[in-house]
Amino acid sequence: MKEFTDEHIIEAIGRCRIVVRNGKVVDVSDPIIADCPLAKRFAYPVPEITKDAVKANIEARIQSFGMCTPNREVLDTRTFVGFGASELLSFGIHAGILDAAVIACDGAGTVIATTPALVQGIGGRMSGLVKTSPYPAVMDQIESNGGFVLDRDGARMDAAAGMVLAYTQGFKKIAVTVALPADAEAIRKIHPGAFIVGVHVSGLTKDEAERLVGASDLVTACASKTIREAVADKALVQAGISIP
């Protein structure tokens, strides 16, 4: 039997790479951007992006809602970001525009969320999840609230496989969040009717940004100059001005 390793890797706040093991922040890399207007308005604000400030913010999330622990809360109805991806997807399900959203959750990996509260509870305070470890307690919560987990054994993160599972479960109007252009392109090719949302885009190259924009329906701009340039002559609607 494979030995269980309790480890989560997140990219957050200036795209610092954060490692959480056994509920403790054990490593924070240097940020790639120096300032974020949104981070200054977090529940636990980050007025200046430093490794210590980022660590304190992640520790506050762990304490507040159990992020990266078996005590992770997965339901919420509060708005954290006016035009955030989870807020928009939650509204889409509430309004009947969407049936389900394929998203990532710490402690569960790729999941299918089918209610507004589940989408918001999972994604509202979550940053870019790179790797996670399986927690049966978190997965049980998701499933008992109408969701589906792609991989209970390994908490695998695979948006394309999540889309297949969503269609297998009978959902038709499905949204999916992706961070990599290759994932967006692969999903668009196989599932042309999917509603693809590009997230966690800070640091993308010009080519990556253009590919992500080309394959997505909705893209969050974050601190990405290349995304802004890629959508300049393509965007039908632009919302939110908090991050210049």
Secondary structure, 3 states (H helix, E strand, C coil): CCCCCCEEEEEECCCEEEEEECCEEEEECCCCCCCCCCHHHCCCCCCCCCHHHHHHHHHHHHHHHCCCCCCCCCCCCCCCCCCCHHHHHHHHHHCCCCCEEEEEECCCEEEEECCHHHHHHHHCCCCEEEECCCCHHHHHHHHHCCCEECCCCCCCCCHHHHHHHHHHCCCCCEEEEECCHHHHHHHHHHCCCCEEEECCCCCCCHHHHHHHHHHCCEECCCCCHHHHHHHCCCCCCCCCCCCC
